[in-house]
Amino acid sequence: MARRRSEMLTDVELEFMIALWKIGGGSVRDIMGALKEDQQRAYTSVATVMKILDDKGFVTASRKDRALVYTPAVEKRDYEGRSLKNLSKTLFGGTPTALVARLVDNEDLTDEMIKEIKEIIDTRIRKDDG
Amino acid sequence: MTVDQIVGGAIWIQLVILLAACVFGAFEGILVLSGRRRSFYTRRRMGMAVIACLAVLPLVAPYLVTSPYAASVNATDAIVAQVLNGNLDISASRMMQILTLKSEWMSQVATASSTAAQVLIAGFLAAFIARTCYLVVNIARICNALKSGRVVQRTRRCRLVATSSVSVPFSTRGLWYYYVVLPEALIADRAAVQMALGHELQHIRQGDVDAEVLLSLISPIAVLNPGFWFLSSRLRKLGELACDRAYLARKGFDAHGYALRLLEVARSTSAAKQQPTAFGVPLVGRRVPFLSRRSMLKDRIVAIADHQAEPAKEAVVFGAFLSLVMAGVVLLGAVSLAEPEDWSHERIMLSTVANLDRLNHLNTLAQRSW
């Protein structure tokens, strides 16, 4: 089943993408070789993550001999722009800093409040078409 | 302009905002106690009068303070006069000490010479910067909503924009036009569009959008002033209540359906994450901490129900009269809190009495047989 396309990369996926951007493209073994010492993982783990990246549309896979060769489908610069945009959304979007959010939050209606308001509407406000 | 004058002006503005909030609160209290709690138009008009006073004060204050009547209403001079008349049990020297405390404190703030003054300045600047950043972010979000949307209708002064980047309808204004921004998802629902549009246009008509923009613009300097937040939350709430009433007063609008739609929008967007709130007037209102723990939506629904059961009658002339009186009180209060340009007759007299007291004390010491 196709994985849901995500705009952003997880930390591990980003490590692999950085390695792939560095070498420009390569097989799972090539990517493993480009990973830093402390980022080394098992062949199967790398292959799985690369498959996920392929599903997400960040890389394209082509078969060369019997091995899959991955090439980046997203430019590093494009992804950096996207991450900055995402960061600003995270910082200023739904949950701004405490002081600012508290000053202007929309109402957080609980189920009880909604029920109570609905009851007032149904019992106290009559339908009136003019 | 000297640093002392800037600090003095900043303190005066904070005091005037606090005073305006107290005056407005007192007038509101009188209306509520006299059984006019549901006079939303009158109460809102009073709130607008206060905001208008605050907006014009920086422009008219220099003339008011230098007018011949200013000295007669100066709060400090009034207290000094009471001391000189013997109505307050305090010595002239002690009164002089109290009066110099204010200028010493202002001088400390102006030169940041004490830790308390430095903390105060740092706190004010941090709040100012945070609020300004918040406004900038909101302006960016509003611009983004307008840019990413499509203009559905244009009138001479207003633009109706549909965009998928917001989930709550809101109205705002630019330099030349008012904007009513509706979520793209709402456009297909004709009744919902009619209700949202009617509500937002009513906000524009009754000046809520202008008041919101004005309040947002002065908020960075008043962000730490509780009077400001009291005033803005009251004005916002009264604006919503008056808007609901005015909208429903128009022929052909069903209060039950309107209330249900309000609840639906509030429910579906209670977790809305992308609403630009600082310059806009969102359809379902917003919560201000400490000042409105109750549900604003519930208050609005109850007000609609109350009005349907027993329509409240309001006299425009009475509201205008109250607003005028209140504006007068605020302006008078602002002048009374201003620092007079020169020492008044009372201040000179107090200083003379204090000096005489001091001389008398020295003479007493000299005459004493040691």
Interface residues (C-beta under 8 A of the other chain):
Chain A: F92 G93 G94 T95 P96 T97 L99 V100 R102 L103 V104 D105 N106 E107 D108 L109 M113 I114 E116 I117 K118 I120 I121 R124 I125 R126 K127 D128 D129 G130
Chain B: A127 A130 R131 Y134 V137 R141 V168 W229 K251 G252 F253 D254 A255 H256 G257 A259 L260 L263 A266 R267 T269 S270 A271 A272 K273 Q274 Q275 T277 A278 P282 V284 G285 R286 R287 V288 P289 S295 M296 L297 K298 I301 V302 I304 A305 Q308 A309
